[in-house]
Amino acid sequence: MDQKWLKLKQALQQQKHELEQTLANQINDHDTGELSQYDNHPADTATDLFEREKDQAVHNHIKDELHEVEHALEKFNDGSYGICEKTGKAIPYERLEAYPAARTVVEESRPFEEYRPVEEDVLKGFEAYNNDDKDATFFDGEDAYQSVARFHDTSPEYDEETGDTDEYGANGVEAYEGFLSTGIDGYHGPDSVQIERNDHYKRYRRD
């Protein structure tokens, strides 16, 4: 066997050995040490779950990588190593040197776009919904921002409403509660009640 190909085979064998060692050394015991899952600190259980899922993802990735290396070594045995599985062309040595487990030539490898999340086909930024037509009536990105921003808009003026007013008065309470107030120490008789001449008061007088 040519020294160049022997070098690639040895690199694959070394990689296979390292991957097998990594899998063997992975800790599979995820016991939290708790007697019950009904813990006083449920966040600890969530942390354990996250770590277990992360370890499982790494484990699966290493297994997939090991499968690719073993597949490449099998192709050494049947004489098909270095041959593109799609076109039958010879894979350049430079590509194999960079990635010994390569199955195809670069031109036949899947483009990066094919690995993008499928959600990107339907999820766009605000710019996809903006419309310069001032007469447009559909819900666009600006409307979405305004809908969210109003929850953070507080006015320093007392006479503005602090919430949505329904048909029963100010926020579903008695009408006079919208304009009567007391000091910080609370109610201490009629003399401690003050009348705030705000919109609620004006509406109450009109009604």
Number of C-alpha atoms within 10 A of each C-alpha: 6 6 8 10 17 12 14 19 19 12 17 21 16 13 17 19 12 13 18 14 11 14 16 10 9 12 10 11 7 11 7 12 7 9 7 8 11 9 11 8 9 10 10 12 15 11 11 14 14 12 13 16 12 12 16 14 12 14 15 13 12 16 16 12 16 21 15 18 22 17 15 21 22 13 15 15 9 8 10 15 23 24 18 19 16 11 12 12 12 14 19 14 14 9 15 18 15 10 13 23 25 22 21 22 20 13 8 12 12 10 10 7 7 8 8 10 8 9 8 9 8 6 9 10 9 12 10 10 14 14 15 6 7 6 7 9 8 10 11 15 16 13 13 12 11 10 10 10 10 9 9 7 7 10 10 6 8 11 15 12 16 12 9 9 12 10 7 10 17 19 16 12 12 10 16 15 15 22 18 15 15 15 10 6 7 10 12 10 8 8 8 12 14 12 13 15 13 17 15 21 19 12 12 14 8 7 6
